Amino acid sequence: MPILARSAHDRIAHRRGDPDWFAAAWNDPDSRVLLITRAGTAPVGAGGRELRFVSPSEAGADGVRVLLGTAGGTQYLALLADADDLAGSVPAGVEWRGLRELATELTDLDVGLLTTVVALQAWHRSHRHCPRCGAVTEVTKSGWTRTCPADGSEHFPRTDPAVIVLVHDGAGRCVLARGPQWPAGRMSVLAGFVEAGESAEAAVAREVREEVGIEVRDVSYVASQPHPFPASLMLGYTARVAGDPRLRIDADEIVEAGWYTREQVRRATDWGAEPAPAADPPVTAGREAVPALRGLPGAMSIARQLINAWLAATD
């Protein structure tokens, strides 16, 4: 299962519209509250392997209060704080870290709670005004909606669907590419947002065609995971090249791309751990020269999980 897709709590959505129940949960000393700073960091114990929660009375900072759900008979809440520093609200000895750092270390329960909090924080910060009339909206339904006091319209957390696809040739090679925001040697699979009125499968074919100029067939769904940076749902696919495999890249979105063998991909390390770029010639796959490949996305990403699944498969 993708790292950020893990979860072990019941969201109890039927309780969100009950303000009396929500108020009682915030007055219950047995409720557990997850704090998140304005900078997006949460408290973890030494070593960063489990989140540290506080009681409602200890969560004294200003911010948006959210109902997360229940697990094992415990009610979980969150405070999306307005402050950058909440050190005074937790016991000494904790570390403040972000979801990108923590995702692979946390339990299913903790990663599900923190991913939800990060997604809601991003939405609340960017959707304070009514899109219909511009009035400042109010937080309602236990932090899961914002309601306009002027026209009564109700607004829900936004999630933007995006496709991410590993394209292969059925003969032991896959396409990896580098965007202009990445240093030389860092490569990943292809991805892009689903457009209005478009299916996810059609988006896969369109994005591959636009970014590297090839057609695909056998588009197959693999898995999905939230990507709350700030508001995406990544829909993971594989697809097989159809027809001419020659890559013709879109220079606005892709700096370089190539077909790589499993042996070449296995030699790459994680982003951030790859060797420093050198003035070495491109790697050669048979008679075809491809850009040097040094780093792959980390384990948190669904991109890496698509790559790992392809490495373990037989065409």
C-alpha positions in Angstrom: 0.0 0.0 0.0 1.3 3.5 -0.8 2.9 5.1 2.2 0.4 8.1 2.5 -2.6 5.9 1.8 -2.2 4.1 5.1 -4.8 4.8 7.7 -6.2 3.1 10.9 -8.8 5.6 12.2 -12.6 5.9 11.6 -13.3 9.4 10.3 -16.8 9.3 11.9 -18.1 11.8 9.4 -21.6 11.5 10.9 -20.4 13.4 13.9 -19.0 16.4 12.1 -22.4 18.2 11.9 -23.1 17.8 15.7 -21.6 20.8 17.4 -22.6 19.6 20.9 -20.8 16.3 20.4 -17.7 18.2 19.1 -17.7 20.5 22.0 -17.9 17.6 24.4 -15.0 15.9 22.7 -12.9 19.1 23.2 -13.8 19.0 26.9 -13.0 15.3 27.3 -9.6 14.9 29.0 -9.2 11.5 27.4 -9.4 13.0 23.8 -6.0 13.3 22.1 -5.1 16.4 20.1 -2.6 16.6 17.3 -0.9 20.0 17.1 0.4 21.3 13.8 2.3 24.6 13.5 1.7 27.2 10.8 4.9 25.9 9.2 3.4 22.4 8.9 5.4 20.6 11.6 4.0 18.2 14.3 5.5 17.0 17.5 7.2 13.6 17.6 9.1 11.7 20.2 12.9 11.3 20.2 13.8 9.4 17.0 10.7 10.6 15.2 8.8 7.3 15.1 5.6 8.3 16.8 3.4 11.4 17.1 3.0 13.1 20.4 -0.5 14.1 21.3 -1.8 16.4 24.0 -5.0 16.7 25.9 -7.6 19.4 24.9 -6.6 21.5 27.9 -3.0 21.5 26.9 -3.8 22.6 23.3 -4.1 26.3 24.2 -3.0 27.9 21.0 -5.3 29.8 18.6 -6.3 28.1 15.4 -8.8 25.9 13.6 -10.2 22.9 15.6 -10.8 19.7 13.6 -12.4 16.4 14.3 -10.1 13.6 12.9 -11.9 10.5 14.1 -11.6 7.6 16.5 -9.4 4.6 16.9 -9.3 2.0 19.7 -11.9 3.9 21.6 -9.9 7.1 21.6 -11.2 10.4 20.1 -8.6 12.2 17.9 -8.8 15.9 17.3 -6.4 18.4 15.7 -5.5 22.1 16.2 -4.3 23.8 13.0 -2.4 26.5 14.9 -1.8 30.1 13.8 1.6 30.1 15.4 5.0 28.9 14.1 6.2 27.8 17.5 4.1 25.6 19.8 7.0 24.3 22.0 5.2 25.5 25.2 2.2 23.3 24.5 4.0 19.9 24.6 6.3 18.2 27.1 10.0 18.8 26.8 12.1 16.4 24.6 9.9 16.3 21.5 11.0 17.2 18.0 8.9 19.2 15.5 9.0 17.6 12.0 7.0 17.6 8.8 5.1 14.9 7.0 7.7 14.5 4.3 10.3 13.6 6.9 8.0 11.4 9.0 5.9 9.5 6.5 8.0 6.3 6.3 8.6 6.1 10.0 5.1 6.5 11.4 2.5 3.8 12.1 -0.6 3.5 9.9 -2.7 5.4 12.5 -0.2 8.2 12.9 0.5 8.7 9.2 -3.3 8.7 8.4 -4.0 11.3 11.0 -1.0 13.6 10.0 -1.8 13.3 6.3 -5.3 14.4 7.0 -4.2 17.3 9.1 -1.7 18.6 6.6 -4.3 18.5 3.8 -6.9 20.3 5.9 -4.4 22.9 7.0 -3.5 23.7 3.4 -7.1 24.0 2.4 -8.1 26.3 5.3 -5.2 28.6 4.7 -6.0 29.0 1.0 -9.8 29.1 1.1 -10.7 31.8 3.6 -13.0 33.7 1.3 -16.2 32.7 -0.4 -15.6 32.0 -4.1 -19.1 33.4 -4.9 -19.1 36.7 -3.1 -15.7 37.2 -1.5 -16.9 37.3 2.1 -14.7 35.8 4.8 -16.0 32.3 5.5 -16.6 30.6 8.9 -15.3 27.2 9.9 -18.1 24.8 10.3 -18.8 21.1 10.7 -15.9 20.3 13.0 -13.4 21.9 10.7 -14.5 20.0 7.5 -16.4 22.9 5.8 -16.3 26.6 5.5 -19.6 28.5 5.3 -20.3 31.9 3.9 -22.2 34.1 6.4 -23.3 36.4 3.5 -24.9 34.0 1.0 -25.0 30.7 3.0 -23.0 28.7 0.6 -21.0 25.7 2.0 -17.5 24.9 0.8 -15.6 21.6 1.2 -11.9 20.7 1.2 -10.5 20.6 -2.3 -8.7 17.7 -3.8 -7.1 17.9 -7.3 -6.8 14.5 -9.1 -3.5 13.9 -10.8 -2.2 10.9 -12.7 1.2 9.4 -12.4 2.3 6.6 -14.7 5.2 4.3 -15.3 5.5 3.7 -19.0 7.3 0.5 -20.1 7.9 -1.3 -23.4 7.1 -4.9 -22.2 10.7 -5.8 -22.9 12.5 -4.7 -19.7 12.7 -0.9 -20.2 10.8 2.0 -18.7 10.6 5.7 -19.3 12.1 8.1 -16.7 12.3 11.8 -17.1 13.6 14.9 -15.3 11.7 18.2 -14.8 13.5 21.6 -14.9 13.1 21.9 -11.1 15.4 18.9 -10.4 19.2 18.7 -10.6 20.9 16.5 -13.2 20.7 12.8 -12.5 17.4 12.9 -10.6 14.7 11.1 -12.6 11.1 10.0 -12.1 8.0 8.7 -13.9 5.6 11.0 -15.7 2.7 12.8 -14.1 0.2 15.5 -14.6 -3.2 16.8 -13.5 -6.5 15.5 -14.8 -8.2 18.3 -16.7 -11.9 19.3 -16.6 -14.2 16.8 -18.3 -11.4 14.2 -18.7 -11.1 10.7 -17.3 -8.0 9.6 -15.5 -7.1 7.1 -18.3 -7.4 9.8 -20.9 -5.2 12.0 -18.8 -2.5 9.3 -18.7 -2.5 9.1 -22.5 -2.5 12.8 -23.0 0.2 13.6 -20.4 2.6 10.9 -21.9 1.9 12.2 -25.4 2.5 15.9 -24.4 5.6 15.3 -22.2 7.6 12.7 -24.2 5.7 12.3 -27.5 4.7 8.7 -27.5 1.4 6.8 -27.6 0.5 4.2 -24.9 -1.9 1.3 -24.6 -2.8 -1.1 -21.8 -3.4 1.7 -19.3 -3.8 0.0 -15.9 -4.7 1.4 -12.5 -2.3 0.4 -9.7 -3.1 2.4 -6.5 -3.7 5.9 -5.2 -2.4 8.0 -2.4 -3.1 11.6 -1.1 -0.4 14.1 -1.8 -1.3 17.1 0.4 1.3 19.5 -0.9 -1.0 21.2 -1.1 -4.1 19.3 -2.4 -3.6 16.4 -4.8 -4.7 12.8 -5.0 -2.2 10.9 -7.0 -3.7 8.1 -9.2 -1.0 5.6 -10.0 -1.0 3.8 -13.4 1.2 1.7 -15.7 1.0 1.8 -19.4 2.8 0.2 -22.4 4.2 2.1 -25.3 2.2 1.7 -28.5 4.1 2.1 -31.8 7.2 4.2 -32.2 9.1 4.4 -28.9 11.3 7.3 -29.8 11.0 10.1 -27.2 10.2 13.7 -28.3 10.2 15.7 -25.1 8.3 18.9 -24.4 11.1 21.2 -23.4 8.8 23.4 -21.2 8.0 20.5 -18.9 10.8 18.0 -19.4 14.6 18.6 -19.5 15.6 15.1 -20.5 14.1 11.6 -20.6 15.2 8.1 -21.6 14.4 4.4 -21.7 16.1 2.6 -18.8 16.7 -1.0 -18.2 16.0 -2.6 -14.8 19.7 -2.9 -14.2 20.2 0.8 -14.7 17.3 1.7 -12.4 18.5 -0.7 -9.6 21.8 1.1 -9.5 20.2 4.5 -8.7 19.9 5.7 -5.1 17.3 7.8 -3.3 17.1 11.5 -4.1 19.5 13.3 -1.7 21.8 10.3 -1.5 22.9 10.1 -5.1 26.6 10.8 -5.9 27.4 14.4 -7.0 27.0 15.1 -10.7 30.1 14.5 -12.7 31.1 15.3 -16.3 30.5 11.7 -17.3 29.0 10.6 -20.6 25.4 9.5 -20.8 24.6 5.9 -19.8 24.1 3.6 -22.8 21.2 1.1 -23.1 22.2 -1.1 -26.0 22.8 1.3 -28.8 20.7 4.1 -27.4 22.3 6.8 -25.2 20.2 8.0 -22.3 20.8 10.7 -19.7 22.7 9.7 -16.6 20.5 8.3 -13.9 21.7 8.8 -10.3 18.6 9.4 -8.0 15.0 8.1 -7.7 12.2 9.6 -5.7 12.1 8.5 -2.0 10.0 5.8 -0.5 7.1 8.1 0.5 6.2 8.8 -3.1 3.9 6.7 -5.2 6.4 7.3 -8.1 8.9 5.1 -6.2 6.4 2.5 -5.5 5.5 2.2 -9.2 9.1 1.9 -10.0 9.7 -0.7 -7.3 6.7 -2.8 -8.5 8.1 -2.7 -12.1 11.5 -3.8 -10.9 10.0 -6.8 -9.2 7.8 -7.8 -12.2 8.6 -9.8 -15.2 7.4 -8.5 -18.6 
